[in-house]
């Protein structure tokens, strides 16, 4: 697997299965994600399974866009991964790795750009005003994980 172009980790005081259920439910991603507002399953898909497709709805500075995503890993309590496609081009791979700890789990979110950086700069700059998508994704991952931690710990405490 290629080296991630952005990645961060956080320790969450919630069971690995609770965190997996959250990150793999794309319909709820907007509740903690920095840029994703929601996901909608496509076709017959109703949940995470390898090969399932969903539409990712995103927004940055009031500018919305959608992507088509394909689940490439769905391992309950361990990993959720999907490939992003924009205009038919495979652009990125996003992954959540979940490792149980004594008090909950450690979650690592990463993304790997699947196209040359030079090819992404003009589109991101013109469409979204983002000069460096990798740095932007790094900041978003850190925000998302902080929000996910709070959200997952609240969910776990209520069970």
PAVEXBA-45113 format. One line per field, with one value per residue: residue in one letter; x, y, z of N, C-alpha, C in turn. Coordinates in steps of 0.05 Angstrom, whole numbers, plus 5000, padded with zeros to 4 digits. Each point is the difference from the previous one (the first is absolute). Example, Ala and Ser with C-alpha at 12.3 -4.5 7.8 and 13.67 -1.06 7.14 Angstrom:
<pts>
rest <- [a|s]
n.u <- [5264|4993]
n.v <- [4886|5021]
n.w <- [5156|4986]
ca.u <- [4982|5016]
ca.v <- [5024|5024]
ca.w <- [5000|5001]
c.u <- [5018|4985]
c.v <- [5024|5022]
c.w <- [5000|5014]
</pts>
This chain:
<pts>
rest <- [x|x|x|x|x|x|x|x|x|x|x|x|x|x|x|x|x|x|x|x|x|x|x|x|x|x|x|x|x|x|x|x|x|x|x|x|x|x|x|x|x|x|x|x|x|x|x|x|x|x|x|x|x|x|x|x|x|x|x|x|x|x|x|x|x|x|x|x|x|x|x|x|x|x|x|x|x|x|x|x|x|x|x|x|x|x|x|x|x|x|x|x|x|x|x|x|x|x|x|x|x|x|x|x|x|x|x|x|x|x|x|x|x|x|x|x|x|x|x|x|x|x|x|x|x|x|x|x|x|x|x|x|x|x|x|x|x|x|x|x|x|x|x|x|x|x|x|x|x|x|x|x|x|x|x|x|x|x|x]
n.u <- [5017|4992|5020|4986|4983|4984|5007|4982|5005|4981|5002|4982|4987|5000|4983|5018|4982|4999|5026|5003|4980|5013|5026|4988|4986|5003|4976|5018|5017|4980|4994|5022|4995|5025|4999|4996|4979|5003|4990|4996|4990|5014|4982|5008|5021|5002|5024|5019|5009|5021|5005|4990|4982|5012|4982|5023|4987|5013|5013|5010|5000|4979|5021|4977|5006|4997|5004|5009|4993|5021|4986|5024|4992|4989|5017|4977|5001|5007|4985|4999|4997|5004|4995|5011|4978|5013|4977|4996|5014|5015|4991|4987|5015|4977|5012|4984|5022|4989|5014|4991|4994|5014|4999|5005|5008|5018|4993|5008|4997|4998|5013|4996|5014|4981|5002|5016|5015|5017|4988|5003|5023|4999|4991|5016|5018|4993|4995|5021|5019|5006|5021|4998|4990|5025|5009|4982|5006|5026|4995|4987|5019|5016|4986|5000|5025|5005|4985|5013|5023|4993|4993|5021|5015|4986|5003|5026|5001|4986|5018]
n.v <- [4977|5020|5017|5002|5017|4989|5004|4990|5000|4987|5002|4982|5010|4983|4979|4983|4983|5016|5003|4974|4995|5018|4993|4977|5015|4999|4991|4993|4998|5013|4982|4992|4995|5007|4983|4975|5004|4980|4976|4991|4977|4988|4997|4975|5016|4988|4992|5000|4996|4983|5021|5006|5014|5024|5019|5013|5013|5020|5016|5020|5017|4985|4988|4990|4974|4982|4977|4981|4984|4984|4985|5003|5008|4979|5005|4990|5024|4999|5000|5025|4993|5023|4995|5024|5005|5017|5003|4977|5019|4979|5015|4985|4992|4996|5000|4984|5000|4978|5007|4978|5015|5003|5026|4989|5021|4994|5024|4989|5025|4990|5014|4988|5020|4996|5026|5007|5010|5002|4976|5000|5012|5000|4975|4993|5013|4992|4975|4998|5011|4974|5011|4988|4983|4992|5025|5006|4977|5007|5026|4992|4983|5019|5017|4983|4992|5025|5006|4982|5007|5026|4996|4984|5017|5019|4989|4995|5024|5003|4982]
n.w <- [5000|4986|5003|5023|4988|5018|5026|5018|5026|5013|5027|4998|5020|4980|5001|4990|5009|5021|5000|4996|5017|5014|4997|5003|5016|4973|5007|5019|4980|4990|5017|4987|4975|4994|4979|5008|4985|4982|5002|4976|5009|4981|4981|5003|5001|5024|4996|5017|4976|4997|4984|5024|4988|5004|5003|4998|5019|4987|5018|4986|5020|5007|4990|4991|5004|4981|5012|4984|5020|5001|5016|5010|5024|5011|5020|5009|5013|4974|4978|4991|4974|4986|4974|4996|4986|4984|4988|5013|5011|5004|5020|5018|5020|5013|5023|5014|5015|5012|5021|5010|5021|5023|4992|4977|4984|4982|4990|4977|4992|4975|4983|4978|4990|4981|4999|4980|5019|4981|4998|5026|4998|4973|5001|5020|4987|4976|5005|5017|4985|4995|5011|5024|4984|4998|5001|4981|4987|5004|4995|4979|4995|5007|4985|4979|5005|5004|4979|4985|5012|4999|4975|4994|5015|4988|4976|5005|5010|4978|4994]
ca.u <- [4983|5015|5002|4979|5008|4991|4993|5002|4988|4989|4990|4972|4990|4976|5008|5006|4976|4983|5014|4997|4972|4997|5014|4991|4973|5006|4977|5003|5026|4998|4997|5027|5021|5006|4993|4978|4974|4984|5004|4976|5006|4990|4991|4988|5016|4987|5020|5028|5008|5018|4987|4977|5005|4984|5006|5009|4992|5021|4997|5022|4994|4975|5000|4994|5006|4995|5018|4991|5019|4997|5012|5022|5004|4979|5006|4988|5018|5028|5007|4980|5015|4986|5013|4984|5000|4989|4997|5010|5029|5007|5017|5011|4992|4997|5001|4999|5010|4991|5015|4991|5018|4988|4978|4984|5014|5016|4990|5017|4987|5020|4993|5022|4993|5005|5008|5023|4993|4998|4974|4979|5003|4982|4972|4995|5003|4978|4973|4996|5019|5019|5027|5014|4979|5012|5001|4972|4990|5012|4985|4973|5002|5004|4974|4980|5006|4993|4970|4992|5006|4979|4975|5001|5000|4973|4983|5007|4992|4971|4992]
ca.v <- [5023|5025|5016|5020|5028|5013|4979|5007|4980|5009|4979|5005|4984|4986|4975|5001|4994|5024|5019|4990|5005|5029|5009|4985|5009|5024|5018|5017|5012|5029|5006|5006|5005|5029|5009|4984|5007|4975|4980|4985|4975|4998|4974|4983|5002|5012|5001|4995|4974|5004|5003|5018|5027|5021|5027|5017|5028|5015|5029|5016|5029|5003|4988|4971|4982|4972|4980|4973|4985|4971|4988|4981|4983|5003|4980|5010|5003|5001|5018|5008|5014|5004|5014|5023|5004|5026|5000|4974|4997|4991|5022|4997|4977|5009|4976|5002|4976|5001|4981|5000|5006|4992|5017|5006|4993|5021|5002|5014|5008|5008|5002|4997|5011|4980|5014|5018|5025|5021|4999|5008|5028|5019|4995|5008|5028|5013|4992|5002|5019|4985|4999|4975|4981|4982|5014|5004|4974|4995|5016|4989|4975|5006|5010|4978|4982|5013|4999|4971|4992|5010|4988|4972|4997|5006|4976|4977|5006|4998|4972]
ca.w <- [5000|4998|5024|5002|4996|5024|5020|5028|5017|5025|5018|5006|5022|4990|4988|4971|4984|5000|4982|4973|4991|4993|4976|4976|4994|4985|5001|5024|5000|5005|5029|5012|4979|4995|4973|4990|5013|5003|4979|4993|4987|4972|4991|5021|5024|5023|5021|4992|4990|4978|4974|5003|4990|5012|4991|5022|4997|5014|4997|5010|4996|4986|4974|5003|4978|5006|4989|5002|5015|5000|5024|4993|5024|5021|5020|5025|5023|4992|4978|4980|4980|4975|4979|4990|4971|4992|4971|4990|5006|5028|5010|5027|5016|5028|5017|5030|5013|5028|5016|5028|5022|5026|5007|4976|4975|4987|4972|4981|4975|4981|4972|4980|4973|4979|4976|5005|5014|4980|4986|5018|5008|4986|5006|5027|5002|4986|5010|5029|5013|5017|4986|5005|5009|5020|5026|5007|5011|5026|5020|5003|5015|5028|5010|5000|5022|5025|5002|5003|5028|5017|4992|5007|5029|5009|4993|5017|5028|5001|4997]
c.u <- [5018|5000|4978|5012|4990|4991|5003|4986|4990|4992|4972|4991|4973|5009|5004|4975|4982|5012|4997|4972|4996|5014|4991|4971|5003|4977|5002|5026|5000|4998|5027|5021|5003|4989|4976|4975|4982|5009|4973|5008|4987|4992|4986|5015|4984|5020|5028|5005|5018|4984|4975|5008|4983|5009|5009|4993|5018|4995|5025|4995|4975|4998|4996|5010|4995|5022|4985|5022|4993|5014|5020|5008|4978|5004|4990|5019|5029|5007|4977|5016|4983|5017|4981|5004|4986|5001|5013|5029|5004|5019|5013|4990|5000|4998|4998|5010|4994|5015|4989|5022|4987|4975|4981|5014|5016|4990|5020|4984|5022|4988|5025|4990|5008|5006|5023|4991|4997|4973|4978|5000|4980|4971|4993|5002|4976|4973|4996|5017|5020|5026|5014|4980|5011|5000|4971|4988|5012|4985|4972|5000|5003|4974|4979|5005|4993|4970|4990|5004|4977|4974|4999|4999|4972|4981|5006|4990|4969|4989|5001]
c.v <- [5025|5015|5021|5028|5018|4978|5011|4978|5013|4976|5008|4981|4989|4974|5002|4995|5025|5020|4990|5005|5029|5006|4985|5007|5027|5020|5020|5015|5030|5008|5005|5007|5030|5010|4985|5008|4976|4981|4987|4975|4999|4972|4985|5001|5013|5003|4992|4971|5006|5000|5018|5028|5020|5027|5016|5029|5016|5030|5013|5029|5005|4987|4970|4985|4971|4983|4973|4984|4970|4989|4978|4982|5006|4977|5010|5001|5005|5021|5006|5017|5003|5016|5021|5002|5026|5001|4975|4995|4992|5021|4996|4974|5010|4975|5008|4973|5003|4978|5001|5007|4992|5016|5006|4991|5024|4999|5016|5005|5008|5003|4998|5011|4979|5012|5018|5027|5022|5001|5010|5030|5019|4996|5009|5030|5015|4994|5006|5021|4987|4998|4973|4980|4981|5014|5005|4975|4994|5015|4989|4973|5006|5011|4978|4981|5012|4999|4971|4991|5009|4986|4971|4996|5006|4976|4977|5004|4997|4971|4984]
c.w <- [5000|5027|5001|4996|5023|5019|5028|5016|5026|5016|5009|5023|4992|4988|4970|4983|4998|4980|4971|4990|4992|4974|4975|4993|4986|5001|5024|5000|5006|5029|5013|4979|4995|4974|4989|5015|5003|4978|4995|4985|4973|4993|5022|5027|5023|5023|4990|4991|4976|4974|5002|4991|5015|4988|5024|4993|5018|4996|5012|4993|4984|4973|5002|4975|5010|4987|5001|5013|4999|5025|4992|5024|5020|5019|5027|5023|4993|4979|4981|4980|4975|4981|4989|4970|4994|4970|4988|5006|5029|5011|5027|5013|5029|5018|5030|5010|5030|5015|5029|5019|5026|5006|4977|4975|4990|4971|4984|4975|4981|4972|4983|4974|4979|4973|5007|5012|4979|4985|5017|5007|4986|5008|5028|5004|4987|5013|5029|5014|5018|4984|5003|5012|5021|5028|5010|5012|5027|5022|5004|5015|5030|5013|5002|5023|5027|5004|5004|5028|5018|4995|5010|5030|5012|4994|5018|5029|5003|4998|5026]
</pts>
